[in-house]
Amino acid sequence: MNTIRWGMIGCGSVTEVKSGPAFNKVPSSKLMAVMRRDALKVKDYASRHQVPYYFTDANELIQHPEVDAVYIATPPKYHEAYALAAMKVGKPVYVEKPMALDVASCLRMEAFSKHTGVKLVVAHYRRALPLFVEVKRLIESNAIGKITSVNIQLLKYAVENLNPKDNWRIDPKVAGGGYFYDLAPHQLDLVFYFFGKAISSEGTSSNQAGWYQAEDTVTGTMLLENDIKFKGYWCFCASKEDEKDIFEMEGNAGKISFPVFGNQITLEQNGVIKIIHFDPPMHNQQNLIAQMVPYFLGTGSNPCSAEDALQSMRIMENFVYGNNK
């Protein structure tokens, strides 16, 4: 095999630009089939993106002889079942973040991948984007000296669509949690990508606004490797004026800060501030897909393993549910 022919389960908005087109822009990769339960929408998606095959049944896509690997872009509730179905027939899996509904589900996916030897990659794609690659380089080059603390703040204005029937991200039965489970995986994965494992952690969550069942406010602390102290605060019922997206780290020789959902790094050294700007990528997941294809072809390493993804899943579950789940 010299080309990975992809089948994609789920054709929602995240796949229109962030991921779907990237499969045809990476060498040795082709998007061959898509699946969505809505027949008209999946046909339209296939037509617009020049995808040869489309299905309304995931098993038909998984079993198709011209599909070598499966990309799962559904809500988390369905990740485990589709991943196991694909791995059972020997087809490697690329699954959206969060990896699954909860830690127990992630562990079953990881165990099945190890048992069968079928490869599994999780879509923590920000670790492959130039901005975050540069942050990691700055850390490893001791640009701000020994890092002592990391702080994340994400405050978001309440969205208009607050009905769980129309917005799966605020339905814990489908998403695992609220917007924290949708957005925090990006941030927490970067924490572990940059700084290593958590030695200890604790957190709390609440539903302050009462607009839906899931938590809308989360706080958490961690002690990371090398005695780095972490503090995080997420609020999804903030006012428009209070919106924030801050990821900052302090060292004994300066500070690095950036918005996880933005495009620039602020580097402070000896009182001098430098702004490093990055153009937003056309397809957010293309760089990670470009690293994953050689892994699936047997010539590269796993760019984001189940073990990697489980770090952020465990912390999210701890912050939100503590000992209650």
N, C-alpha and C positions, 0 to 999 in steps of 0.2 A: 504494500500500500504506500503510495506517495502523495496522496491527497486525502484530507479528512472531509467527508461529505456529511454535512450537519442536518439533523432534524430538530426543529425548534417547537417546543410545546408551550403555547401561550403567545399571543400576538398583540399584547397590550401596548400602551403608549411608550413604555420603557424600551421596547424593541424597535420602534420606528426609526430612531436616530442613534441612540446610545449603543445599541448592540447589533441588531439585525443586519444592517448594511455592512458592518465591519467584517462579517464572516466571509464576504466575497472580496474584501480588500487585503486580506492577509494571504501571503504565499502559502500554497498547498492546502487551501481551505475553500470550501464552497457550501453555500446554504442551499440544500437540495429539497427540503420539505418543511412545511409549517402545519401546525394544528391549532384549531380553535373550535369551540363547540358551536359557535354561531356560523352557519354555513356561508351566509352572504359576506360576513366580515372576513372570514379566512380566505375566501376566494378573491375578495378585493385586495387583501394584503399580498397574496401570492402574485396577483397581477401587477400591482404597483412596484413590487420589489423583484420581479422576474424570477420567482421561485417555481421550479418545475412541478412540484407535487404539493397538494394541500389536502388536509383531512379534518374531520370533525371528531374522530376517535383517536385518542393518544396511542392506543395499542397498535393500530394500523401503522402509524408513523414509526413507532419503535420497531416493529417487525419488518418494515420495508427493506428490501435487499439493497437499495441504493442509499441507505442511511447508515453511516459508520459510527456516529457519535450523537449524543442527544443533549441539547441545551434546554434547561427547564426554566421558563420565565413566567411561572404562574405565581399566585399568592402562596405563602409558605405552607399552608395547610396541605397542599398537594405534592410538595417536594419529595417527601420520603417515598410515597407510593410510586411515583413516576421514576424516581432514581433507582429504586430496587427493581422495578420492571425492566428498565434498560440494562442494568448490570446483570440481571438474570440471563439475558441473551447475549452477554459479552460485549455490550456497547458502552464505552466510557461516557461519563456524565460531566457536564458543566452546569452547575446549579446556581441560581440567583441567591443573593443574600437577602435576609438572614437565611442561613443554611436550611433551616426547617422550623417547625412550630415551636419546638422546645429542645432542651439539651438531650433528653432521652431519645427523641427521634433522630437527632444528629449522631448520637452514639451508635444507633442501629445502622445508619447509613455508612458510617465509618467502618464498623465491624464487618458489614457485608462486602465492602470494597476490599478490605484486607483479606477476608476469607476467600473471595473469588479471584482476587488479583486484578479486578477491573478498575480502571483509573477513575478518580473522582476529584474534581476541581471546584472551588467555590468562588463566586464572582466578586471578590473584594478587589475591584479593579483599580481603585485609587492608588494602591501601592505601586502600580506600574506607570502612573502618569508623571510627566516631567517635573511638575511642581514638587511632588512628594518624594521623587527620587532625589531631587536637589536638597530637600530638607534632610533626608537621610545622609547625604554626602556631607552636609554642613555639620551634622551631629558627629559623624565618624571622623571628621577632620578636626574636631575640637574647636570649632569656630567660636563657640561661646563657653569653652572650658568644660569643667565637670558639671553636668546637669543635675540640679537638685530638686526641681519641682516641675510639674506639668498641670496645666489648668485648661479645662474645656468649658465653654458656656455656649449653649444653643437655645435662643429664645425665639419662638416663632409666633406670628400673628395667627389667630384662629382662622382656619379655612372656611369657606362658605359651605362646602358639602359635609355636613355633620351627621348624615344618616348612614348607619352601618350597612343598610341594604344596598346603598349605592357607592359606598366608600369602604372597601374591605380593610383598609389600613387601620381603621379605628375599631375593628371587630376582633377581640382577642381569640375567638374560636377559629378565625381564618388567618390572622396575622401573627398570633402569639402574644401580641401586646398592641399598643397604640403607635403613634408616630415615633416614639422612642425606639421601637423595634424596627422601624423602617429606616430611620436616619442614623441612629447611634452606631450601628454596625460599621459604617464607613469610618467614623471617628475612632472607635475603640480598636478596630483592626490596625489603624495607623499607630495607635499607642503601642501595641505589641510588636508591630513591624519595626518601629523605631527603637524601643526600649527593652524588649524582652518580656518575660513572664511576670504575672502578678504573684506576689508572695502572700498577700492577704487582701481582703476587700470587704466592704460593707456599704449598704445603701438603704434608701427609703424611697417610696413612691406614694403618690396620692392622686386623687381625681378632684382637683380644685374647682374646676368650672362646672362639672356635672353634665357636660353636653353629650357624653357617650360613656360606654361601660369601661373602656380602657383607661389606664393611667394617663394623665396629661402633664405631670410634673415628677421629675426624678432627680435625686441627688445621690452621689456615690463617691467614695474614697478608695484608693488602693495604695499599697506599698509595692512598688515595682522593684525589679532587680537593680543592683547598684545603689540601693537606698534612695531611690527616686520616689517622691511623694506625689500622688495624683489626686486631683479634686475635679469633679464634674457636676454640672448643673444643666438640666434640660427642662424647658417649660414650653408647652405648646398651647398656652392660653394667654400669651403676653399681648400687650397692646402693640399697635403698629410702630409706635415711637420707641418702644423698648426692644425691638428685634436686634439680636446679636448672633454672630457666628465667629467665635474666638477659639483658637487652639494656640496656646502659648507655652513655651518652655523657658525656664530661667536657668542659667548656669553661673558659675562664679566669674565669668568674663563677658557676660552679655545676655541677650534675650533673642529668641526667634518666635515670631507669631505669624499666623496666617488664618484665613477663613477656609474651612474644609470644603465649603461649597462656593469658593471664590477663586481668584486667579493671581494672587500675588503673595510674596513673602516679605515680611518686614524683619530685617536683621539689624540688631543694635549691638555695637561693639565700642566700648570705651566712650559712650555718649554720642557716638556717630551713628546715624540711622541710614540704612540703605534699603531701597525698595527694589525687589526683583520681580518683574512682571512676566506672566506667562499667558500666551494666547489660549483661549479655551479650545479643547480638542473638538474636532468634528464628530468623532464617535468615541465616547468615553471609554468603551471597553476594548477598543482595537489593540492597544498595547498589551493588555493581559492576554487577549486571544492569540496575539502573535507569539507570546511566550508559551501558551498552552498547546498550540498545534504541534510544535516539535516534541513536547512531552508525550502527547498522544501517539505520535509517530515513532517514539522510542529513541529520540535523539536529544532530549532535553529533560529538565527537572520540573517538578510540580511548582507552579508559581504561587499557588495558594491551596494548601491541602486542607482536608477535613480537620486535622489536628490544629492547624492555624485558625480556622474559623471557629472551632469549639472554644477557643480562648475568649472571644467576645461574646459568644452565646452564654457561656457560664457566668460571665460578669453581668450581662443584662438580666439574666434570670435571678441572680443574686440581688442586684440593685432593686428590681421590681417586686420580686416575690419573697425574698429572704428565705426564712425557714418555713414559709407557708405553702410552698409548692415543691 
